[in-house]
């Protein structure tokens, strides 16, 4: 007769999946805002959010309302803040506008940049509705801006050179968990 082995009790632990936003290509094709305006004018780049805000405030005081801040991740724990102006369909349009700004006496880096990706906070019928909705995103208020067409006003956060950078930005803020990356 074979010896009786004692039964070894093992408890199984189940690990819950880690929740993360799926890359856009796993969900669906990336939505493209109409018209697509991937170009902006980089006014300044700084390692400090406070400095970027100061640039933004000074340009707003000068009457440039289409100024916004975005971020570029330069390393695991470092980032650069980019102050941008406007949204343009073509690089040539951005170049034309930057020459106009320089002619008017504005100072800055004034380099056209292609930042096609952004985070869509929402689409609204009026600019007032869009501005009002931005109050719900206090953690990303420094990166929020509006883009209009004849049908709607899009409220956006950030502008990024790649989908990966947009996704990295998206994952850093809990208020953006259910938001999608779009081509601006």
Backbone as a ProteinNet text record, in pm:
[ID]
protein_1_A
[PRIMARY]
XXXXXXXXXXXXXXXXXXXXXXXXXXXXXXXXXXXXXXXXXXXXXXXXXXXXXXXXXXXXXXXXXXXXXXXXXXXXXXXXXXXXXXXXXXXXXXXXXXXXXXXXXXXXXXXXXXXXXXXXXXXXXXXXXXXXXXXXXXXXXXXXXXXXXXXXXXXXXXXXXXXXXXXXXXXXXXXXXXXXXXXX
[TERTIARY]
84.7	0	89.3	54.4	133.5	111.7	220.6	205.2	109.6	34.1	-59.6	17	7.8	75.2	-19.5	33.7	-54	-94.7	-215	-265	-208.9	-146.5	-89.2	-191.9	-231	-328.5	-255.2	-298.7	-242	-354.9	-326.3	-425.7	-379.1	-473.6	-440.3	-482.4	-392.8	-428.6	-447.2	-552.3	-574.4	-538	-460.4	-419.2	-511.2	-567.8	-655.1	-571.8	-628.4	-551.7	-524.2	-412.6	-377.5	-457.5	-530.9	-612.3	-525.4	-532.9	-459.8	-538.9	-527.7	-595.6	-531.8	-613.9	-561.5	-501.5	-394.6	-345.6	-458	-458.9	-569.5	-595.1	-487.1	-510.6	-581.8	-578.2	-651.2	-799.7	-832.7	-972.2	-1036.6	-982.5	-1036.6	-937.7	-965.9	-883.5	-893.8	-784.7	-783.2	-872.6	-955.3	-1045.6	-963.6	-1002.5	-935.3	-1033.9	-991.8	-1075.7	-1070.9	-1181.9	-1193.3	-1203.5	-1125.4	-1010.2	-894.3	-809.2	-691.5	-591.3	-545.1	-451.4	-333	-243.3	-135.2	-20.7	-18	95.5	61.7	159.9	153.3	286.3	293.3	418.4	473.1	593.2	656.9	714.8	667.5	713.6	832.4	822.8	928.6	927.6	1040.8	1052.3	1130.7	1080.1	1139.6	1124.2	1209	1200.8	1105.7	1043.9	958.9	817.1	718.7	579.3	548.3	605.4	582.6	630.8	748.3	799	708.1	661	570.5	441.9	390	269.2	295.7	413.1	448	451	510.6	510.1	365.9	283.8	144.6	70.2	84.7	16.2	60.8	190.6	239	184.2	175.4	120.2	-30.2	-100.2	-243.6	-267.6	-183.1	-195.1	-168.8	-88.7	-59.9	-167.5	-268.3	-378.8	-369.5	-269.6	-259.6	-336.1	-460.8	-547	-526.2	-465.9	-449.7	-319.6	-277	-153.8	-189.4	-109.8	-131	2.7	0.1	119.6	102.7	208.5	210.6	340.1	358.4	473.6	540.8	671.1	748.1	829.1	819.4	891.4	1032.6	1130.1	1269	1345.2	1283.1	1345.3	1244.4	1284	1190.3	1130.5	1207.7	1159.1	1176.6	1185.6	1206	1116.9	1079.7	997	1029.4	996.4	1009.4	868.1	844.3	715.2	730.4	638.4	644.9	526.8	556.9	452.5	429.8	305	270.3	163.3	156.7	53.6	-14.3	-147.5	-226.4	-230.8	-319	-339.3	-351.2	-264.5	-260	-261.3	-324.4	-330.6	-195.8	-122.4	3.5	116.4	236.4	354.7	370.9	336.2	348.7	257.6	138.7	48.8	110.4	171.7	238.7	354.9	432.9	544.8	496.4	386.4	331.8	289.8	222.6	176.1	294	398.6	512.1	583.4	590.5	649.4	566.1	434.5	343	363.1	375.1	395.9	528.6	632.9	762.8	754.8	685.7	669.7	597.2	499.8	424	502.7	623.5	709.6	706.5	635.5	634.4	769.8	811.5	939.4	918.2	999.8	992.8	1075.5	1069.6	1145.5	1089.1	957	884.1	934.8	910.1	946.9	819.7	789.3	672.6	700.7	601.6	616.8	496.9	524	419.1	385.6	271.9	225.7	83.4	69.5	-62.9	-157.1	-105.8	-190.4	-228.8	-348.6	-397.9	-496.3	-537	-637.9	-767.9	-873.9	-1004.4	-1077	-1099.1	-1174.5	-1324	-1364.1	-1505	-1529.6	-1646.4	-1688	-1819	-1829.3	-1941.6	-1993	-2113.5	-2173.8	-2120.8	-2088.2	-2042.1	-1909.2	-1840.3	-1713.7	-1735.7	-1847.2	-1877.3	-1895.6	-1966.6	-1984.1	-1849.6	-1765.4	-1633.8	-1547.5	-1545.6	-1467.9	-1519.7	-1651	-1712.6	-1674.3	-1670.3	-1637	-1492.8	-1405.2	-1264.9	-1245.7	-1342.1	-1333.1	-1336.3	-1386.9	-1391.3	-1255.4	-1159.5	-1027.9	-919.6	-932.2	-838.6	-695.5	-677.9	-541.9	-469.2	-542.5	-478.2	-513.3	-562.2	-606.7	-496.3	-371.1	-260.2	-235.1	-286.8	-263.2	-386	-498.1	-624.7	-633.3	-693.4	-717.4	-833.9	-882.1	-998.4	-958.5	-1031.5	-1015.9	-1156.3	-1184.5	-1319.9	-1324.1	-1439.6	-1472.3	-1614.3	-1674.9	-1807.7	-1917.9	-1889.5	-1992.9	-1978.2	-1854.9	-1834.7	-1706.7	-1695.3	-1574.7	-1518.5	-1396.6	-1331.3	-1248.3	-1261.1	-1176.8	-1067.9	-941.9	-828.3	-729.6	-649.4	-540	-411.5	-314.1	-183.1	-181.9	-61.9	-37.4	94.8	96.5	210.3	259.6	389	451.8	416.3	386.2	354	239.1	178	70.5	124.2	247.9	308	321.5	365.3	378.9	241	142.8	6.1	-45.2	-17.6	-62	6.5	133.4	206.7	145.5	113	48.3	-87.4	-164.9	-298.9	-295	-197.8	-189.4	-146.3	-97.3	-50.5	-161.5	-278.5	-386.9	-513.8	-565.3	-682.8	-805.7	-814.6	-931.5	-937.4	-826.2	-821.7	-840.3	-865.2	-869.9	-962.3	-1078.2	-1174.5	-1169.4	-1068.2	-1057.7	-977.7	-1000.4	-934.3	-832.5	-734.1	-634.1	-693.8	-675.1	-725.8	-613.5	-635.5	-547.3	-612	-540.1	-598.6	-592
-117.7	0	124.2	225	348	433.7	500.1	584.5	701	743.1	854.4	984.8	1068.1	1197.7	1299.1	1382.2	1485.6	1585	1633.4	1731.5	1868.3	1931.3	2063	2167.6	2247	2353.2	2471.6	2513	2632.1	2730.8	2851.7	2954.5	3028	3046.3	3118.8	3263.9	3349.2	3490.4	3534.1	3604.4	3655.9	3803.2	3839.4	3978.1	4046.5	4157.4	4233	4296.7	4308.7	4372.6	4519.2	4566.5	4706.1	4787.8	4885.1	4966.9	5073	5082.7	5185.3	5215.2	5337.7	5366	5283.1	5229.6	5152.9	5247.3	5206.8	5290.5	5310.8	5427.2	5465.1	5363.2	5300.8	5207.6	5080.4	5052.6	4937.7	4970.3	5095	5133.7	5159.3	5250.3	5288.1	5383.2	5414.6	5511.6	5645.5	5718.5	5846	5946.1	6011.9	6113.7	6233	6286.9	6403.9	6521.3	6628.1	6746.7	6816.4	6876.3	6942.5	7092.5	7174.9	7136.3	7094.9	7011.4	6968.9	7084.9	7119.2	7231.7	7189	7109.5	7053.1	7148.6	7265.5	7356.5	7466.8	7502.5	7616.8	7688.7	7802.5	7877.3	7862.4	7807.9	7796.9	7933.5	7988.7	8119.7	8104.6	8004.5	7985	7841.3	7799	7666.6	7686.3	7627.3	7647.5	7521.9	7507.4	7393	7416.4	7532.9	7569.6	7603.5	7541.1	7571.9	7716.5	7764	7903.1	8001	7975.7	8062.3	8056.3	7936.4	7921.2	8000.3	7995.8	8073.1	8222.5	8267.3	8409.3	8453.2	8370.5	8400.5	8412.5	8317	8313.5	8438.6	8474.4	8593	8718.5	8732.1	8852.3	8860.7	8748.1	8750.6	8776.3	8722.5	8750.2	8898.7	8958.9	9102.1	9185.8	9132.9	9202	9177.4	9097.4	9073.9	8947	8861.8	8734.3	8627.5	8604.5	8514.7	8367.2	8333.3	8193.3	8133.1	8175.9	8125	8008.7	7904.2	7790.8	7726.3	7643	7572.4	7424.5	7362.2	7216.9	7167.2	7037.5	6979.8	6877.4	6867.8	6766.3	6692.6	6561.5	6480.6	6456.3	6504.1	6496.2	6383.5	6318.7	6207.8	6149.8	6045.4	5979.5	6075.3	6169.8	6262.1	6408.1	6433.7	6572.7	6607.1	6733.4	6781.3	6926	6965.4	7103.2	7154.9	7278.1	7341.2	7430.5	7413.8	7485.8	7581.9	7708.6	7808.8	7823.9	7804	7806.9	7911.2	7948.8	8041.8	7984.2	7984.3	7954	7808.7	7784.4	7654	7677.9	7613.5	7637.6	7506	7510	7391	7360.4	7465	7446.1	7519.8	7467.9	7533	7673.4	7688.6	7819.9	7923.7	7881.8	7973.1	8015.4	7920.2	7951.4	8046.9	8022.4	8111.2	8252.6	8262.2	8393.2	8467.4	8397.3	8460.7	8500.8	8418.1	8453.2	8577.3	8592.8	8714.8	8837.4	8820	8927.9	8964.9	8865.5	8890.9	8962.7	8919.9	8986	9129.7	9152.1	9285.5	9377.2	9319.2	9397	9420.7	9363.6	9390.5	9287.4	9178.2	9072.9	9002.9	8962.8	8894.4	8751.2	8663.5	8523.3	8442	8311.5	8221.6	8219.3	8214.6	8215.3	8112.2	7986.3	7874.6	7794	7766.4	7681.2	7538.6	7478.5	7341.2	7258.1	7132.1	7038.6	6954.5	6984.4	6914.3	6864.7	6757.2	6718	6654.1	6604.2	6530.1	6616.2	6593.7	6665.2	6575.4	6618.8	6547.6	6626.2	6559.7	6624	6622.9	6741.8	6752.6	6751.2	6802.2	6802.6	6891.3	6874.1	6958.2	7025.3	7154.3	7236	7322.2	7375.2	7460.5	7602.6	7648.8	7787.1	7793.2	7904.1	7926.2	7937.2	7999.7	8012.6	7876	7784.8	7649.8	7579.6	7595.2	7530.6	7585.4	7717.4	7778.9	7734	7729.8	7687	7542.7	7457.1	7315.4	7298	7390.4	7378.1	7391	7451.3	7461.7	7324.3	7224.1	7087.6	7018.6	7079.5	7017.2	7104.1	7125	7214.2	7162.2	7030.3	6975.8	6998.4	7025.1	7051	7189.2	7277.7	7410.2	7488.8	7467.3	7539.3	7495.5	7378.7	7323.3	7333.6	7383.9	7385.3	7506	7482.5	7589	7547.4	7641	7616.2	7620.6	7544.2	7545	7543.2	7637.8	7652	7621.3	7573.9	7570.6	7624.7	7619.4	7679.7	7601.1	7477.8	7394.8	7376.9	7381.8	7349.5	7414.7	7412.6	7459.1	7340.4	7303	7192	7248.3	7185.6	7217.9	7111.4	7155.4	7064.2	7086.7	6985.4	6997.4	6951.5	7041.1	7008.1	6990.9	6989.4	6961.5	6886.2	6774.5	6683.9	6637.7	6612.3	6570.3	6426.5	6343.8	6203.8	6155.8	6048.8	5986.2	5933.4	5883.4	5831.7	5940.3	6058.2	6168.8	6210.4	6215	6247.8	6145.3	6019.4	5912.9	5924.6	5958.5	5977.4	6092.3	6201.5	6315.5	6272.8	6204.8	6160.1	6074.9	5987.8	5895.7	5964.3	6086.3	6155.7	6227.6	6239.4	6316	6231.8	6213.6	6129.1	6186.8	6317.6	6377.3	6345	6298.2	6267.9	6119.2	6039.5	5894.1	5849	5913.4	5870.6	5958.5	6040.9	6130.1	6064.4	6112.8	6052.6	6146.6	6084.5	6156.3	6184.9	6305.6	6344.3	6408.2	6412.8	6490.2	6626.9	6725.1	6860.1	6928.7
0	0	0	-87.3	-98.2	25	67.5	186.1	155.5	253.4	238.6	258.1	158.2	168	231	314	371.4	261.3	269	172.8	210.9	114.9	140.9	98.6	194	165.5	104	-10.8	-73.7	-98	-67.1	-96.6	-221.2	-308.1	-431	-414.6	-451.5	-450	-594.3	-614.4	-749.2	-748.9	-844.5	-855.9	-955	-909.3	-997.7	-1108.1	-1225.9	-1334.1	-1299.5	-1345.8	-1325.8	-1426.6	-1374	-1462.6	-1527	-1656	-1730	-1856.5	-1903.2	-2030.2	-2141.5	-2225.8	-2338	-2440	-2504.9	-2615.3	-2716	-2775.5	-2863.8	-2974.1	-3026.8	-3137.9	-3091.4	-2958.2	-2907.2	-2893.8	-2876.5	-2858.9	-2994.9	-3066.4	-3197	-3261.9	-3382.7	-3453	-3380.5	-3376.2	-3305.7	-3376.5	-3297.3	-3351.3	-3397.9	-3511	-3567.9	-3560	-3492.2	-3487	-3622.9	-3659.5	-3790.1	-3766.7	-3831.1	-3911.5	-3821.9	-3873.6	-3798.9	-3797.5	-3677.8	-3664.3	-3577.7	-3632.7	-3552.1	-3520.1	-3585.2	-3565.4	-3466.2	-3386.6	-3296.4	-3305.3	-3238.8	-3232.1	-3090.3	-3079.9	-2948.4	-2914.2	-2803.5	-2758.3	-2664.4	-2575.7	-2476.1	-2429.1	-2374.9	-2313.8	-2183.8	-2075.5	-1944.1	-1858.8	-1760.8	-1669.5	-1554.5	-1548.9	-1435.3	-1481	-1418.8	-1449.8	-1411.9	-1300.8	-1258.7	-1366.6	-1424.4	-1532.2	-1654.1	-1687.7	-1801.8	-1778.1	-1655.3	-1622.9	-1637.3	-1593.7	-1605.6	-1751.5	-1837.4	-1981.5	-2031.5	-1992.7	-2037.9	-1994.7	-1867.2	-1814.9	-1889.9	-1914.1	-1983.1	-2125.8	-2194.7	-2330.6	-2329	-2229.5	-2218	-2192.5	-2108.7	-2080.1	-2205.1	-2296.9	-2422.3	-2528.1	-2494.1	-2586.2	-2669.4	-2643	-2714.9	-2635.1	-2674.3	-2596.9	-2626.1	-2737.9	-2775.4	-2723.5	-2605.1	-2544.9	-2453.6	-2458.4	-2368.5	-2334.9	-2230.7	-2185.2	-2215.7	-2257.4	-2270.5	-2207.9	-2210	-2140.9	-2230.6	-2217.3	-2288	-2182.1	-2181.9	-2082.9	-2134.9	-2060.2	-2104.6	-2036.2	-1938.8	-1867.6	-1770.7	-1698.3	-1606.6	-1502.4	-1455.1	-1352.8	-1391.7	-1520	-1561.6	-1679.8	-1683.6	-1793.5	-1823.5	-1944.1	-1989	-2016	-1977.5	-2003.6	-2126	-2218.7	-2345.3	-2352.9	-2374	-2390.8	-2540.9	-2583	-2724.9	-2751.7	-2878.7	-2923.4	-3047.6	-3046.2	-3164.3	-3207.6	-3304.1	-3367	-3516.7	-3593.5	-3738	-3815	-3933.1	-4016.9	-4080.6	-4116.6	-4190.1	-4120.4	-4138	-4083.3	-4141.9	-4268.8	-4333.6	-4267	-4221.3	-4150.2	-4016.9	-3946	-3819.3	-3843.9	-3950.5	-3985.4	-4015.7	-4089.1	-4123.4	-3996.9	-3905.2	-3781.4	-3692.6	-3686	-3599.5	-3652.2	-3784	-3840.6	-3802.9	-3806.7	-3769	-3621.3	-3534.9	-3391.6	-3367.7	-3437.1	-3423.6	-3473.2	-3583.9	-3639.3	-3539.7	-3467.3	-3368.7	-3239.7	-3230.5	-3116	-3005.4	-3026.4	-2925.3	-2924.5	-2806	-2794.1	-2747.8	-2799.5	-2762.5	-2859.3	-2841.2	-2928.8	-3070.6	-3081.2	-3208	-3308	-3275.2	-3361.3	-3389.1	-3516.9	-3543.2	-3495.9	-3430.2	-3380.3	-3421.9	-3453.7	-3491.9	-3369	-3306.8	-3187.1	-3214.4	-3290.3	-3339.8	-3237.3	-3126	-3031.5	-2912.2	-2862.4	-2745.1	-2671.3	-2552.3	-2474.3	-2486.8	-2530.8	-2546.8	-2412.6	-2356	-2230.8	-2258.4	-2375.1	-2411.2	-2532.3	-2593.2	-2705.6	-2668	-2699.3	-2654	-2767.9	-2747.8	-2850.9	-2845	-2723.8	-2710.9	-2636.4	-2655.5	-2586.4	-2435.2	-2394.4	-2251.4	-2185.6	-2254.5	-2201	-2188	-2289.1	-2287.4	-2174.3	-2157.4	-2049.4	-1913.1	-1900.8	-1774.9	-1741.2	-1841	-1817.9	-1771.5	-1812.2	-1774	-1623.4	-1554.7	-1408.2	-1341.8	-1412	-1357.3	-1362.3	-1426.5	-1445.2	-1381.3	-1251.3	-1181.9	-1187.7	-1190.1	-1191.3	-1323.9	-1430.5	-1560.4	-1615.5	-1529.2	-1574.8	-1645	-1604.1	-1666.3	-1810.3	-1848.9	-1982.1	-2071.8	-2018.1	-2091.6	-2185.8	-2301.4	-2398.8	-2486.8	-2566.7	-2652.8	-2799.2	-2878	-3023.3	-3082.8	-3171	-3227	-3375.3	-3417.8	-3560.1	-3571.5	-3688.6	-3704	-3633	-3589.3	-3529	-3378	-3326.4	-3185.4	-3133.2	-3001	-2933.8	-2856.5	-2888.9	-2819.4	-2704.8	-2589.6	-2475.1	-2471.1	-2476.9	-2487.8	-2374.5	-2348.3	-2251.1	-2318.1	-2322.1	-2377	-2526.8	-2581	-2722.2	-2725.7	-2796.8	-2785.4	-2921.5	-2928.2	-3053.1	-3089.7	-2989.6	-3019.1	-2931.6	-2975.9	-2898.9	-2765.8	-2766.6	-2643.3	-2537.8	-2578.2	-2482.8	-2432.2	-2520.8	-2480.1	-2379.6	-2404	-2314.3	-2177.6	-2177.1	-2052.5	-1972.5	-2039.4	-1974.5	-1919.1	-2000.2	-1962.4	-1835.6	-1825	-1711.2	-1581.4	-1589.6	-1469.5	-1394.4	-1454.6	-1393.1	-1386	-1264.7	-1246.3	-1316.3	-1328.4	-1393.7	-1543	-1599.9	-1742.9	-1772.2	-1668.7	-1685.1	-1797.9	-1812.6	-1915.5	-2040.6	-2052.1	-2167.7	-2280.7	-2401.5	-2515.4	-2578.2	-2639.9	-2716.4	-2853.5	-2901	-3032.8	-3114.3	-3242.5	-3330.3	-3340.6	-3292.6	-3282.8	-3412.9
[MASK]
++++++++++++++++++++++++++++++++++++++++++++++++++++++++++++++++++++++++++++++++++++++++++++++++++++++++++++++++++++++++++++++++++++++++++++++++++++++++++++++++++++++++++++++++++++++++

